[in-house]
């Protein structure tokens, strides 16, 4: 009787351990499945060509109103990065395959710059020797991005309107350097492998010109993205 009771205890413990192990394995399997399921969230890095719609020649700080040469370049390059956070993959059930993500981005532009006599030439320590005055802009943005063909390897997208915050350098003649504006954009991306994506990106930025300078510009380039 004791032997049978001992066997029953061993059997009960074996069943309990087996059930616990099965539950643990199923939990791990579920967790792994969830970890490998695409969420639509991405981190991206982009770069390419950009161009201002109006140069900044003739300003006091950029070239002393043209007295020491003109800093009239408009083209240049941009580099940037950011993140996309998925809001809905089917436009809240209204349009299957059409997603809405929120994009947060940071972008640096370096415009074509010339060697000129700048506003610093009027300081006592200056020798009026021309030097390159770097024309740059930093933009932080938040924008909704509508993506089409969710679930496929090729996904075009548009930005109907996004919010921009600009910092220009050098400052304007009125010593203003902060501006705000809107951006509109479009592009497409292609899945290279798993959650690695390569895309084309084109945008137009319309500024409110709070600095008393025209800060409108456009960009076009490529980007790489990693899903997480």
Phi, psi and omega in degrees: 000318179295323179296316179296319179295319179297319179295320179296320179296317179297318179297318180297315179297322179297316178297316181298315179296319179297316178296319179296318179295317179297318179297317180295316180295320179294323178295316178297317180298319178296317180297318180295320180297319180293323181294329183266358179280130181295139180254340185092351176283142182213153168249134184228157175226130186225165178189162180164209184259143176223156181211133175282149177279345179213137180281174181248027177290151177088005176270160183295312185281328183285323181200026180051052178056031177084003182291332181244036185100162184253131174263073192250020177288148180235336182274169178171194180239163175223149172224149181189182179193177180171198182220150174243130179244123183291131177259310177206141182267351181222027181053051179056041177082359183272326183222098178301137178088355179249115184254159174234123177239156175256124182256132173241120186227158176224131188218136179247132176242139173236109182276159177304128186236150183241159174274114184219170169275118185263182179298338178293345181294342181271002177276156183300335184270359184275150176245016178062022177279129179300141177215154181290124176260110185288126178258113183225167176208139176243131183232126170253137186218154172227126186212144170279139180234123179264120182248137182253162176063044177300140181091357179249173182273353179232119186228102172286159182208162175221153170247107182294323177185133179227166183259131180245146170233118186249146169234119181258150177215132359293170177293166178287174179297337178269012180059043173247139182223000181252136181216160175231164179184192179235158177228149176230141184205170178200158179178194180202155179223152184231134180286120177277313182192127181050248180251031173258125185235148174234133185219167173251142189221128177221133184216153173239131183245121179251113183264160179271356175058046177292343182271004186065023171231156179274113186249019178288143179200168175227158179222155175208132182188201181237164176209157173242143183226149178234124178281148178215000000 
